[in-house]
Amino acid sequence: MAVSQKSTENAYNSSNGPRGILVLFIMGIFIIFLGVAVLITAAMLSGSGSASFGGFIFIGPIPIIIGAGPEAPWLTAMAVILTIIGIVVFLIMRRRMGKPNG
C-alpha cells in the first residue's frame, strides 16, 4: 500500500507544475488589465489634453521603436532599457535551467 500512496503523491506533485504556471499566467493578465484601468482612470481625471506613448516592438532580430507626443523620447528610451533588461534576464534564466536531457 505504501507504493501506491507514493505513486499518487508523485502524480499529484507533477501536476502542480502546469497548474502553477497557469495561475501565474492568469495573475499576470489580471495585473495588466488592472494597470490599464488605472491608466485610463488617471487620464480621465487629469483633464490634460496631451498624451504621449512610446514602445519597442522586437520581431526576430529587427527592433521597431515607436513613439508620439512631447514625452516620446523618454518613453521610447525606457522601453528600450526594459526590453534589454528582459532579454538579459531571459538569457540568464535559460542558462541556469540548462538544456533538458532528451
C-alpha positions in Angstrom: 0.0 0.0 0.0 2.9 2.3 0.6 3.9 2.0 -3.1 0.5 3.2 -4.4 0.5 6.1 -1.9 3.9 7.2 -3.1 3.0 7.0 -6.8 -0.2 9.0 -6.0 2.0 11.7 -4.3 4.3 11.8 -7.3 1.4 12.2 -9.7 0.0 15.0 -7.6 3.3 16.8 -7.4 3.9 16.6 -11.1 0.5 18.0 -11.9 1.2 21.1 -9.8 3.8 22.4 -12.2 1.4 23.3 -15.1 -1.2 24.4 -12.6 1.2 26.9 -11.0 2.2 28.2 -14.4 -1.4 28.7 -15.3 -2.0 30.6 -12.1 0.9 32.9 -12.7 -0.3 33.5 -16.3 -3.8 34.4 -15.1 -2.3 36.7 -12.4 -0.1 38.4 -15.0 -3.1 39.1 -17.3 -5.1 40.4 -14.3 -2.3 42.8 -13.3 -2.1 44.1 -16.9 -5.8 44.8 -17.0 -5.6 46.4 -13.6 -2.8 48.7 -14.8 -4.7 49.6 -17.9 -7.7 50.5 -15.8 -5.6 52.7 -13.5 -4.1 54.5 -16.5 -7.4 55.1 -18.1 -8.9 56.4 -14.9 -5.9 58.7 -14.3 -6.1 60.0 -17.9 -9.8 60.8 -17.4 -9.3 62.5 -14.1 -6.3 64.6 -15.1 -8.1 66.5 -17.8 -4.9 67.5 -19.6 -5.1 67.4 -23.4 -1.7 66.0 -24.3 -0.9 62.3 -24.4 2.4 60.5 -25.1 3.4 57.0 -25.7 6.5 55.0 -26.6 7.1 51.4 -27.4 9.6 48.9 -28.6 8.5 46.0 -30.8 11.0 43.2 -31.2 10.3 41.0 -34.2 13.0 38.5 -34.5 16.3 40.4 -34.9 14.5 43.6 -36.1 13.7 46.2 -33.5 10.9 48.7 -34.2 10.8 51.8 -32.0 7.7 53.9 -32.0 6.7 57.0 -30.0 4.5 60.1 -30.2 3.9 63.1 -28.1 6.0 65.5 -26.1 7.4 62.8 -23.8 8.1 60.2 -26.5 11.9 60.3 -26.4 11.9 59.4 -22.7 9.2 56.8 -23.1 11.0 55.1 -26.0 14.3 55.1 -24.1 12.6 53.5 -21.2 11.0 50.9 -23.5 14.4 50.0 -24.9 16.0 49.8 -21.5 13.2 47.5 -20.2 13.5 45.3 -23.3 17.2 44.9 -22.9 16.7 44.0 -19.2 14.1 41.5 -20.2 16.3 39.8 -22.7 19.2 39.7 -20.3 17.0 38.1 -17.6 15.7 35.6 -20.1 19.2 34.6 -21.1 20.3 34.2 -17.5 17.3 32.1 -16.6 17.8 29.9 -19.7 21.4 29.3 -18.8 20.6 28.5 -15.2 17.9 26.0 -16.1 20.1 24.2 -18.6 19.0 22.2 -21.5 16.8 19.2 -20.8 18.2 15.8 -21.4 16.2 14.1 -24.1 
